[in-house]
């Protein structure tokens, strides 16, 4: 079976609280660990009412403390938002707490408007231009190799596994040049998937950390006993996506039966477009969809995303997905 991992947004549902979302994320991580998932990653988002993973390294400490074997990491840290030295200290601390279990996935997209830029006190678009150098500096801080002239404590000499994240050719090219494993955000940005993976493999330069290209691709995955039940569970995330794309984001709403059918044609097309990297349905449906996707991409690992209003339904989805691929 292809290795499976989990991408978690720490979604805050309507009628719920940030505390509940964080507790649900820890419970989901324990579920993933029980069922043999390889990694549990948390994505960094800011100033979004429905997502509680903004303080990503703090959330990862919470997740790491709730588990014992599964790898915990960022999917990802948006490095233009941060100082590389501070990230080295944070993830060095995580590695000291959870030795040999920590991943540091890095992204370039600033993903912030003027208000957030002022709050972070950074010109994020300018900072994004320095992303390649910041990645090199961060790796040097963790390994203690040049060009660093200062020792991050904690951080220096830590065993943090660094990943490049991307949804375009830029990240694929940089991951190849730096000899890093590459994770593609195909669950919400499938347009450049095939071209990015081809470029990464073609230009990959072996490093002391990675001898051969290694690809993890993200999919939206909802498994349930029937196709109809899975579609119902998935409708909460679909509502959130449509609201986000139409300028009306908020907390994760409860599911709606036959939600897709209620949408205008343009919104249906938008969901169908991102659905290129999805597996929603019964175990048999999910097994077939993941199999087709792996055959298409040649991915070494799949990371499953999917926010559900009912935490038990999300945990059941993780269990059924493993059963489906083992069947």
Secondary structure, DSSP 8 states (H G I E B T S, - for coil): --EEEEEE--B-BTT--HHHHHHHHHHHHHHHHHTT-SEEEE----S-TTB--SSHHHHHHHHHHH-SSSEEEEEEEEGGGS-HHHHHHHHHHHHHHSTT-EEEEEE------HHHHHHHTS-HHHHHHTHHHHHHHHHHHHHT-TT--S--TTTTT---EEEEEESSHHHHHHHHHHT-EEEE-TTT--TTHHHHHHHHHHH----SS-SS--EEEEEEEEE-SSHHHHHHHHHHHHHHHHHHHTT---SB----TTTGGGS-HHHHHHHHHHGGGEEEESHHHHHHHHHHHHHHH--SEEEEE---SSHHHHHHHHHHHHHHHH-
